[in-house]
């Protein structure tokens, strides 16, 4: 009986001990789980962080200096009509006759070995260009070439690498609504990142009132400010899809524009290989107008440049362009694209509609520099 009681007590004691251990495990398990989850949540990176980490080191600051000689006052200046002032100051005011250094800043990115892509307006007219890397180093750079018509320039850093190189994406694959990440140095604030979406594609600069450029731009609402010019626009993978170049100011501000990287690459490599870019032109400006009868878009000739291939071939203002080469025309950009693909020194056919007549015209496009040199205004 005693043995029986002793065994019973031993079993009860064992069950009590097991229950206590089990109970302890049940309680301790949820206490340790939140710590694991918490560290997981805080260690997870956003796609923005990963995109910037992938490409951010290739983004550079571009500081420029331009030496400006002050212009002398003309003898007939109103300031010197009074003999007293002329005698007192002389012909030139001392402070106004001193050379002046103008400084400005922009952005860019390294896209090949020591080569930087930026906007032409960032470096235009500069006597000295300095490139600042994200590691704090500042190096001199020289201009390889610039193209004002597309507002693109290429610089070569004077120094030895290795260099952090941006990965270039494919701007033909982006869609409205895709993420857009702008990286640059607005107002001199280095390595600033802003986020938005692609608002529109193929935005012709003529819609923005700009007629001296040849660009179809990416429109975005990612915040871009002075100093961002020339910096990259990234997709969610951290690939460069555009070069930030224009800002919509005034009423309705909040829209920014970037040059598609596919276009920029072509221009950049022409500058590297040839030092200049060929832009085939026929010498007309174009207007997109809605035809009230058909409700379709008509591409109308708005202006014909004197002494241009267009004028010499007989194209007139208000002519409607129907076809260029073998391509039917739906918008002005179709005309520009076909003429660009055709190149210079090669004949192209253009089908026009003038009033109720269809007219077939043959002409040879020329480079824009020839139009600028031959035009009479």
Secondary structure, DSSP 4 states (H G I P E B T S, - for coil): -HHHHHHHHHHHHHHHHHHHHHHHHHHHHHHHHHHHHHHHHHHPPPHHHHHHHHHGGGEEEEEEEEEEPPPPPPTT-GGGSSHHHHHHH-SS-GGGGS-EEEEEEEEEEEEETTEEEE-HHHHTT-SEEEEE-TTS-EEEEEEEEEETTTTEEEEEESS------PPB--GGG--TT-EEEEEE-GGG-TTEEEEEEEEEEEEEGGGGT--S---EEEEE-S---TT-TT-EEE-TTS-EEEEEEEE--STT---EEEEEHHHHHHHHHHHHHHSS---EE-SEEEEEEE-TTT-SEEEEEEEE-TTSHHHHHT--TT-EEEEETTEE-SSHHHHHHHHHHH-SSSEEEEEEEETTEEEEEEEE-EEHHHHHHH---
